[in-house]
Amino acid sequence: MRPPTNIISLQYAPNGRMVGAYQTGGNMPTYTIIGVNDDKKYCMCCGKQNLKRVVWIRNDDTQEVKHFGTTCALDPSKGFGLERDIKAAINKANEAIKQATIATHKKYRELGGTYAQIDGTMKPTNSQLWEQAK
């Protein structure tokens, strides 16, 4: 799954770390949030591992794309003032995952899949059929 394009512009320091415009002034390159997904499991800002999702950001000058954990992307101390826009991108990604899961459940049932209660949760009983339904 490739990230969507052109949601909002951001700015970064030359070393790639997210910073507020107030910290560096002058001729900072602009960056664009291009999407949110689960293609990577770590943050390029803080190094945190095993992330559920990352925010993809492109340097508009060099076209280099980096990924950051949602906490680093949303950190108000970085001075972007874009929390609302980043949250909207995260919500859009969550909705896409929800709709894909609903479609998978529907296809699984159409293929004859059944569910069983496991640890208090209804789960598919045939993992191969579930993978086929994806």
DOTORVO-623123 format. One record per atom (N, C-alpha, C, CB): residue in one letter; x, y, z; residue number from 0. Coordinates in steps of 0.05 Angstrom, whole numbers, plus 5000, padded with zeros to 4 digits. Atoms other than C-alpha are relative to their C-alpha. Glycine has a CB too. Example, Ala and Ser with C-alpha at 12.3 -4.5 7.8 and 13.67 -1.06 7.14 Angstrom:
// DOTORVO-623123
DOBA  resn     X     Y     Z  resi
DOBA     A  5018  4976  5000     0
DOBA     A  5246  4910  5156     0
DOBA     A  5018  5024  5000     0
DOBA     A  4980  5001  5025     0
DOBA     S  4984  4976  4999     1
DOBA     S  5273  4979  5143     1
DOBA     S  4985  5022  5014     1
DOBA     S  5009  5009  4971     1
// end
This chain:
// DOTORVO-623123
DOBA  resn     X     Y     Z  resi
DOBA     M  5017  4976  5000     0
DOBA     M  5000  5000  5000     0
DOBA     M  5018  5025  5000     0
DOBA     M  4981  5000  5024     0
DOBA     R  4985  4975  5002     1
DOBA     R  5031  5066  4978     1
DOBA     R  4985  5022  5013     1
DOBA     R  5007  5006  4970     1
DOBA     P  5014  4977  4988     2
DOBA     P  5016  5130  5016     2
DOBA     P  4987  5018  4980     2
DOBA     P  5020  5016  5017     2
DOBA     P  5012  4980  5018     3
DOBA     P  4968  5180  4985     3
DOBA     P  5018  5025  4997     3
DOBA     P  4972  5007  5010     3
DOBA     T  4983  4977  5004     4
DOBA     T  4996  5246  4960     4
DOBA     T  4987  5026  5007     4
DOBA     T  5009  5001  4971     4
DOBA     N  5007  4972  4997     5
DOBA     N  4993  5320  4975     5
DOBA     N  4977  5006  5020     5
DOBA     N  4992  5010  4974     5
DOBA     I  5020  4992  4980     6
DOBA     I  4955  5329  5040     6
DOBA     I  5006  5027  5012     6
DOBA     I  4999  4978  5022     6
DOBA     I  4993  4974  4987     7
DOBA     I  4993  5387  5074     7
DOBA     I  5030  5004  4999     7
DOBA     I  4989  5000  5030     7
DOBA     S  4971  4994  5000     8
DOBA     S  5061  5422  5074     8
DOBA     S  5011  5003  5028     8
DOBA     S  5006  5025  4983     8
DOBA     L  4986  4997  4975     9
DOBA     L  5111  5420  5132     9
DOBA     L  5028  5010  4995     9
DOBA     L  5001  4972  5015     9
DOBA     Q  4972  4992  5002    10
DOBA     Q  5182  5445  5147    10
DOBA     Q  5017  4983  5018    10
DOBA     Q  5003  5030  5006    10
DOBA     Y  4981  5016  4985    11
DOBA     Y  5244  5407  5172    11
DOBA     Y  5027  5014  5000    11
DOBA     Y  5002  4972  4989    11
DOBA     A  4972  4991  5000    12
DOBA     A  5315  5422  5192    12
DOBA     A  5016  4985  4979    12
DOBA     A  5013  4997  5029    12
DOBA     P  4984  5014  5021    13
DOBA     P  5370  5403  5142    13
DOBA     P  5008  4971  5009    13
DOBA     P  5025  5016  4995    13
DOBA     N  4993  5027  4992    14
DOBA     N  5387  5341  5185    14
DOBA     N  4977  4981  4999    14
DOBA     N  5011  5001  5028    14
DOBA     G  5023  5017  5003    15
DOBA     G  5317  5314  5173    15
DOBA     G  4982  4998  5024    15
DOBA     G  5009  4973  4994    15
DOBA     R  5017  5001  4977    16
DOBA     R  5290  5323  5243    16
DOBA     R  4978  5022  4998    16
DOBA     R  5017  5005  5026    16
DOBA     M  5022  4981  5001    17
DOBA     M  5223  5357  5249    17
DOBA     M  5005  5022  5020    17
DOBA     M  4973  4986  5006    17
DOBA     V  4996  4977  4983    18
DOBA     V  5230  5427  5277    18
DOBA     V  4979  5021  4993    18
DOBA     V  5028  5012  4997    18
DOBA     G  5018  4978  5006    19
DOBA     G  5186  5489  5282    19
DOBA     G  5014  5021  4984    19
DOBA     G  4988  5012  5025    19
DOBA     A  4988  4978  5016    20
DOBA     A  5197  5547  5234    20
DOBA     A  5013  5020  5018    20
DOBA     A  4978  5013  4983    20
DOBA     Y  4989  4981  4982    21
DOBA     Y  5212  5589  5295    21
DOBA     Y  5028  4992  5009    21
DOBA     Y  4982  5003  5024    21
DOBA     Q  4973  5009  4991    22
DOBA     Q  5275  5547  5310    22
DOBA     Q  5022  5006  4980    22
DOBA     Q  4998  4971  5007    22
DOBA     T  4979  4998  5020    23
DOBA     T  5312  5555  5245    23
DOBA     T  4998  5025  4983    23
DOBA     T  5001  4976  4983    23
DOBA     G  5004  4976  5016    24
DOBA     G  5283  5615  5209    24
DOBA     G  5007  4996  4971    24
DOBA     G  5016  5023  5011    24
DOBA     G  4989  4999  5027    25
DOBA     G  5304  5633  5138    25
DOBA     G  4990  4980  4979    25
DOBA     G  5027  4996  5002    25
DOBA     N  5006  5015  5024    26
DOBA     N  5306  5587  5078    26
DOBA     N  4997  4970  5005    26
DOBA     N  5022  5005  4980    26
DOBA     M  5005  5029  4995    27
DOBA     M  5279  5521  5103    27
DOBA     M  4985  4988  4977    27
DOBA     M  4985  4996  5027    27
DOBA     P  5015  5013  5021    28
DOBA     P  5256  5471  5052    28
DOBA     P  4972  4993  5010    28
DOBA     P  5014  4974  4991    28
DOBA     T  5027  5008  4992    29
DOBA     T  5182  5453  5052    29
DOBA     T  4998  4970  4997    29
DOBA     T  4979  5014  4983    29
DOBA     Y  5006  5029  5001    30
DOBA     Y  5157  5383  5065    30
DOBA     Y  4970  4996  4997    30
DOBA     Y  5011  4987  5026    30
DOBA     T  5028  5006  5004    31
DOBA     T  5092  5350  5048    31
DOBA     T  4993  4973  5013    31
DOBA     T  4993  4998  4970    31
DOBA     I  5011  5025  4990    32
DOBA     I  5053  5298  5087    32
DOBA     I  4988  4985  4977    32
DOBA     I  4980  5004  5024    32
DOBA     I  5011  5015  5023    33
DOBA     I  5040  5245  5035    33
DOBA     I  4982  4977  5008    33
DOBA     I  5022  4990  4982    33
DOBA     G  5018  5020  4992    34
DOBA     G  5003  5195  5077    34
DOBA     G  5007  4987  5026    34
DOBA     G  4998  4979  4979    34
DOBA     V  4997  5015  4976    35
DOBA     V  4996  5149  5136    35
DOBA     V  4994  4970  4994    35
DOBA     V  4981  5010  5023    35
DOBA     N  5005  5028  5004    36
DOBA     N  5003  5073  5133    36
DOBA     N  5018  4983  5018    36
DOBA     N  5004  4992  4971    36
DOBA     D  4984  5018  4983    37
DOBA     D  5037  5012  5164    37
DOBA     D  5023  4987  4986    37
DOBA     D  4981  4978  5012    37
DOBA     D  4978  5012  5015    38
DOBA     D  5092  5000  5113    38
DOBA     D  5026  4998  5015    38
DOBA     D  5005  5016  4975    38
DOBA     K  4976  5001  4983    39
DOBA     K  5147  5014  5165    39
DOBA     K  4991  4998  5029    39
DOBA     K  5018  5025  4995    39
DOBA     K  5007  5005  4972    40
DOBA     K  5149  4997  5239    40
DOBA     K  5017  5016  5019    40
DOBA     K  5004  4970  5006    40
DOBA     Y  4983  4983  4982    41
DOBA     Y  5198  5050  5266    41
DOBA     Y  4999  5029  4991    41
DOBA     Y  5029  4989  5000    41
DOBA     C  5000  4972  5005    42
DOBA     C  5204  5125  5271    42
DOBA     C  5029  5009  4993    42
DOBA     C  4990  5016  5025    42
DOBA     M  4974  4989  5008    43
DOBA     M  5262  5160  5235    43
DOBA     M  5008  5024  5017    43
DOBA     M  5000  5007  4970    43
DOBA     C  4993  4977  4983    44
DOBA     C  5259  5217  5285    44
DOBA     C  5011  4991  5027    44
DOBA     C  4974  5017  5005    44
DOBA     C  4991  5009  4973    45
DOBA     C  5264  5182  5353    45
DOBA     C  5010  4972  5001    45
DOBA     C  4977  5003  5019    45
DOBA     G  4991  5028  5001    46
DOBA     G  5279  5110  5332    46
DOBA     G  4982  4980  5013    46
DOBA     G  5027  4999  5013    46
DOBA     K  5018  5018  4987    47
DOBA     K  5219  5080  5367    47
DOBA     K  4993  4977  4981    47
DOBA     K  4975  5014  5010    47
DOBA     Q  5005  5024  5016    48
DOBA     Q  5205  5009  5342    48
DOBA     Q  4972  4989  5005    48
DOBA     Q  5021  4978  5007    48
DOBA     N  5026  5014  4998    49
DOBA     N  5143  4965  5332    49
DOBA     N  4976  5019  4999    49
DOBA     N  4999  4984  5026    49
DOBA     L  5022  4981  5003    50
DOBA     L  5098  5023  5310    50
DOBA     L  4977  4987  4984    50
DOBA     L  5009  5026  4987    50
DOBA     K  5023  5010  5015    51
DOBA     K  5028  5007  5285    51
DOBA     K  4997  5015  4973    51
DOBA     K  4974  5004  5016    51
DOBA     R  5002  4984  5025    52
DOBA     R  5032  5063  5232    52
DOBA     R  5020  5023  5001    52
DOBA     R  4971  5011  4996    52
DOBA     V  4982  4978  5002    53
DOBA     V  5076  5119  5208    53
DOBA     V  4989  5021  4981    53
DOBA     V  5028  4991  4989    53
DOBA     V  5007  4977  5017    54
DOBA     V  5067  5188  5176    54
DOBA     V  5023  5003  4980    54
DOBA     V  4994  5026  5016    54
DOBA     W  4980  4997  5022    55
DOBA     W  5103  5193  5108    55
DOBA     W  5002  5030  4993    55
DOBA     W  4993  4983  4976    55
DOBA     I  4995  4972  5005    56
DOBA     I  5135  5261  5094    56
DOBA     I  5021  5002  4978    56
DOBA     I  5008  5015  5026    56
DOBA     R  4981  4996  5023    57
DOBA     R  5169  5283  5029    57
DOBA     R  5012  5028  5001    57
DOBA     R  4985  4996  4973    57
DOBA     N  4986  4974  5003    58
DOBA     N  5222  5338  5023    58
DOBA     N  4994  5009  4972    58
DOBA     N  5031  4997  5006    58
DOBA     D  5007  4990  5026    59
DOBA     D  5195  5380  4966    59
DOBA     D  5023  5009  4983    59
DOBA     D  4980  5022  5003    59
DOBA     D  4976  4991  5015    60
DOBA     D  5265  5404  4947    60
DOBA     D  5015  4976  4989    60
DOBA     D  5018  5017  5018    60
DOBA     T  4984  5022  5008    61
DOBA     T  5300  5337  4944    61
DOBA     T  4984  4975  4991    61
DOBA     T  5019  4992  5022    61
DOBA     Q  5019  5022  5005    62
DOBA     Q  5239  5291  4936    62
DOBA     Q  5006  4976  5018    62
DOBA     Q  5002  4992  4971    62
DOBA     E  4994  5022  4981    63
DOBA     E  5267  5248  4993    63
DOBA     E  4976  4996  5018    63
DOBA     E  5025  5007  5017    63
DOBA     V  5023  5007  4983    64
DOBA     V  5212  5212  5032    64
DOBA     V  5010  4986  5026    64
DOBA     V  4980  4982  4985    64
DOBA     K  4993  5012  4974    65
DOBA     K  5219  5196  5107    65
DOBA     K  4974  4994  5014    65
DOBA     K  5018  5019  5017    65
DOBA     H  5023  5007  4985    66
DOBA     H  5172  5165  5157    66
DOBA     H  5004  5005  5030    66
DOBA     H  4992  4971  4996    66
DOBA     F  4999  4993  4972    67
DOBA     F  5156  5186  5229    67
DOBA     F  4977  4988  5014    67
DOBA     F  5001  5031  5003    67
DOBA     G  5022  5009  4983    68
DOBA     G  5115  5158  5285    68
DOBA     G  4979  5022  5003    68
DOBA     G  5009  4990  5027    68
DOBA     T  5021  4980  4997    69
DOBA     T  5049  5193  5297    69
DOBA     T  5005  5019  5023    69
DOBA     T  4973  4987  5003    69
DOBA     T  4994  4983  4977    70
DOBA     T  5073  5219  5364    70
DOBA     T  5020  5022  4993    70
DOBA     T  5011  4983  5024    70
DOBA     C  4981  4979  5009    71
DOBA     C  5133  5254  5334    71
DOBA     C  4987  5019  4980    71
DOBA     C  5025  4986  4987    71
DOBA     A  5013  4983  5020    72
DOBA     A  5091  5280  5276    72
DOBA     A  4981  5020  5014    72
DOBA     A  4985  4983  4980    72
DOBA     L  5020  4983  4986    73
DOBA     L  5039  5308  5325    73
DOBA     L  5011  5017  5023    73
DOBA     L  4979  4982  5011    73
DOBA     D  4988  4987  4977    74
DOBA     D  5087  5335  5378    74
DOBA     D  4998  5031  4996    74
DOBA     D  5029  4992  5003    74
DOBA     P  5003  4971  5002    75
DOBA     P  5066  5408  5389    75
DOBA     P  5026  5016  5004    75
DOBA     P  4979  5010  5019    75
DOBA     S  4975  4986  4995    76
DOBA     S  5136  5427  5413    76
DOBA     S  5016  5004  4975    76
DOBA     S  5016  4985  5021    76
DOBA     K  4986  4996  5025    77
DOBA     K  5159  5420  5341    77
DOBA     K  4991  5025  4986    77
DOBA     K  4996  4975  4982    77
DOBA     G  5008  4974  5010    78
DOBA     G  5120  5483  5326    78
DOBA     G  4986  5001  4974    78
DOBA     G  5023  5017  4999    78
DOBA     F  5013  4999  5026    79
DOBA     F  5083  5463  5263    79
DOBA     F  4972  5011  5001    79
DOBA     F  4999  4972  4988    79
DOBA     G  5027  4991  4999    80
DOBA     G  5013  5478  5287    80
DOBA     G  4982  4985  4981    80
DOBA     G  4998  5029  4995    80
DOBA     L  5015  5016  5020    81
DOBA     L  4988  5422  5241    81
DOBA     L  4986  4976  5013    81
DOBA     L  5019  4991  4979    81
DOBA     E  5011  5023  4987    82
DOBA     E  4960  5375  5293    82
DOBA     E  4973  4991  4988    82
DOBA     E  4996  5006  5030    82
DOBA     R  5026  5007  5012    83
DOBA     R  4890  5379  5263    83
DOBA     R  5003  4987  4973    83
DOBA     R  4983  5026  4997    83
DOBA     D  4996  5012  5026    84
DOBA     D  4915  5363  5193    84
DOBA     D  5012  4972  5001    84
DOBA     D  5017  5018  4983    84
DOBA     I  4988  5027  4997    85
DOBA     I  4958  5305  5215    85
DOBA     I  4980  4981  5011    85
DOBA     I  5025  5001  5019    85
DOBA     K  5021  5018  4989    86
DOBA     K  4901  5277  5257    86
DOBA     K  4979  4993  4978    86
DOBA     K  4985  5015  5024    86
DOBA     A  5018  5006  5022    87
DOBA     A  4856  5283  5195    87
DOBA     A  5011  4978  4982    87
DOBA     A  4993  5026  4984    87
DOBA     A  4987  5020  5017    88
DOBA     A  4906  5242  5155    88
DOBA     A  5000  4973  5014    88
DOBA     A  5029  5008  4994    88
DOBA     I  5001  5025  4984    89
DOBA     I  4910  5190  5211    89
DOBA     I  4972  4989  5000    89
DOBA     I  5010  5005  5029    89
DOBA     N  5027  5010  5000    90
DOBA     N  4834  5186  5215    90
DOBA     N  4992  4989  4973    90
DOBA     N  4981  5023  5007    90
DOBA     K  5005  5010  5027    91
DOBA     K  4830  5178  5139    91
DOBA     K  5012  4972  4996    91
DOBA     K  5011  5019  4979    91
DOBA     A  4987  5026  5002    92
DOBA     A  4879  5120  5143    92
DOBA     A  4985  4979  5017    92
DOBA     A  5030  5001  5009    92
DOBA     N  5015  5019  4983    93
DOBA     N  4841  5088  5201    93
DOBA     N  4973  4992  4986    93
DOBA     N  4994  5013  5027    93
DOBA     E  5025  5006  5014    94
DOBA     E  4776  5093  5161    94
DOBA     E  5005  4981  4976    94
DOBA     E  4986  5026  4990    94
DOBA     A  4993  5018  5022    95
DOBA     A  4809  5060  5101    95
DOBA     A  5005  4971  5010    95
DOBA     A  5025  5010  4984    95
DOBA     I  4995  5027  4988    96
DOBA     I  4833  5002  5145    96
DOBA     I  4973  4988  5009    96
DOBA     I  5019  5002  5024    96
DOBA     K  5026  5010  4991    97
DOBA     K  4763  4996  5175    97
DOBA     K  4984  4990  4976    97
DOBA     K  4984  5022  5015    97
DOBA     Q  5016  5008  5024    98
DOBA     Q  4730  4993  5106    98
DOBA     Q  5012  4975  4987    98
DOBA     Q  4999  5023  4980    98
DOBA     A  4987  5024  5012    99
DOBA     A  4781  4941  5081    99
DOBA     A  4994  4976  5018    99
DOBA     A  5031  5004  4999    99
DOBA     T  5007  5022  4982   100
DOBA     T  4767  4898  5143   100
DOBA     T  4971  4992  4996   100
DOBA     T  5006  5008  5029   100
DOBA     I  5028  5007  5004   101
DOBA     I  4692  4902  5132   101
DOBA     I  4997  4985  4974   101
DOBA     I  4983  5026  4999   101
DOBA     A  5001  5014  5026   102
DOBA     A  4702  4882  5059   102
DOBA     A  5011  4971  5002   102
DOBA     A  5015  5016  4978   102
DOBA     T  4988  5026  4997   103
DOBA     T  4747  4824  5080   103
DOBA     T  4980  4981  5015   103
DOBA     T  5026  5002  5016   103
DOBA     H  5019  5016  4986   104
DOBA     H  4695  4799  5130   104
DOBA     H  4977  4992  4982   104
DOBA     H  4988  5016  5024   104
DOBA     K  5021  5007  5018   105
DOBA     K  4641  4802  5077   105
DOBA     K  5008  4979  4980   105
DOBA     K  4991  5025  4984   105
DOBA     K  4990  5020  5019   106
DOBA     K  4683  4764  5026   106
DOBA     K  5005  4973  5014   106
DOBA     K  5027  5011  4987   106
DOBA     Y  4995  5025  4985   107
DOBA     Y  4703  4713  5079   107
DOBA     Y  4974  4985  5004   107
DOBA     Y  5013  5007  5028   107
DOBA     R  5026  5013  4997   108
DOBA     R  4630  4699  5094   108
DOBA     R  4989  4990  4974   108
DOBA     R  4979  5020  5013   108
DOBA     E  5009  5009  5027   109
DOBA     E  4614  4695  5019   109
DOBA     E  5014  4974  4992   109
DOBA     E  5004  5022  4980   109
DOBA     L  4984  5024  5007   110
DOBA     L  4669  4642  5012   110
DOBA     L  4993  4977  5019   110
DOBA     L  5030  5007  5002   110
DOBA     G  5008  5022  4982   111
DOBA     G  4636  4601  5068   111
DOBA     G  5015  5000  5026   111
DOBA     G  5004  4974  4986   111
DOBA     G  4985  4998  4975   112
DOBA     G  4680  4624  5125   112
DOBA     G  4982  5002  5024   112
DOBA     G  5019  5023  4999   112
DOBA     T  5015  4999  4975   113
DOBA     T  4656  4616  5196   113
DOBA     T  5018  5012  5022   113
DOBA     T  4990  4972  5009   113
DOBA     Y  4986  4988  4978   114
DOBA     Y  4675  4647  5263   114
DOBA     Y  4996  4984  5025   114
DOBA     Y  4990  5029  5004   114
DOBA     A  5002  5013  4974   115
DOBA     A  4688  4620  5333   115
DOBA     A  5009  5020  5021   115
DOBA     A  5017  4974  5001   115
DOBA     Q  4993  4982  4979   116
DOBA     Q  4693  4655  5399   116
DOBA     Q  5027  4990  5012   116
DOBA     Q  4978  5002  5022   116
DOBA     I  4974  5006  4989   117
DOBA     I  4766  4656  5421   117
DOBA     I  5009  5023  5018   117
DOBA     I  5022  4996  4977   117
DOBA     D  4993  4979  4980   118
DOBA     D  4787  4694  5484   118
DOBA     D  4980  5023  5001   118
DOBA     D  5028  5011  4993   118
DOBA     G  5021  4980  4999   119
DOBA     G  4721  4730  5484   119
DOBA     G  4995  5016  4975   119
DOBA     G  5005  5018  5022   119
DOBA     T  5003  4985  5025   120
DOBA     T  4727  4754  5412   120
DOBA     T  4993  4980  4978   120
DOBA     T  5026  5015  4994   120
DOBA     M  5006  5016  5023   121
DOBA     M  4696  4726  5349   121
DOBA     M  5022  5002  4979   121
DOBA     M  4972  5008  4987   121
DOBA     K  4978  5000  5019   122
DOBA     K  4752  4705  5302   122
DOBA     K  4995  4979  4978   122
DOBA     K  5027  4994  5014   122
DOBA     P  5004  5019  5022   123
DOBA     P  4754  4670  5234   123
DOBA     P  5012  4972  5007   123
DOBA     P  5014  5010  4974   123
DOBA     T  4991  5027  4994   124
DOBA     T  4762  4594  5239   124
DOBA     T  5019  4989  4979   124
DOBA     T  4976  4982  5004   124
DOBA     N  4983  5010  5021   125
DOBA     N  4798  4585  5173   125
DOBA     N  5019  5022  4991   125
DOBA     N  4982  4990  4976   125
DOBA     S  4981  4979  5006   126
DOBA     S  4861  4627  5167   126
DOBA     S  5007  5001  4970   126
DOBA     S  5025  4996  5016   126
DOBA     Q  4993  5000  5028   127
DOBA     Q  4875  4605  5095   127
DOBA     Q  4977  5014  4984   127
DOBA     Q  5004  4972  4989   127
DOBA     L  5023  4988  5013   128
DOBA     L  4805  4626  5073   128
DOBA     L  5000  5030  5006   128
DOBA     L  4973  4987  5009   128
DOBA     W  4999  4972  4993   129
DOBA     W  4813  4692  5111   129
DOBA     W  5021  5014  4982   129
DOBA     W  5008  5003  5030   129
DOBA     E  4980  4988  5017   130
DOBA     E  4878  4706  5073   130
DOBA     E  4991  5003  4971   130
DOBA     E  5026  4984  5002   130
DOBA     Q  5011  4999  5027   131
DOBA     Q  4843  4690  5008   131
DOBA     Q  4980  5022  4997   131
DOBA     Q  4987  4973  4993   131
DOBA     A  5021  4979  5000   132
DOBA     A  4787  4738  5026   132
DOBA     A  5013  5028  4999   132
DOBA     A  4982  4998  5024   132
DOBA     K  4987  4974  5001   133
DOBA     K  4838  4795  5034   133
DOBA     K  5005  5007  4972   133
DOBA     K  5027  5000  5016   133
// end
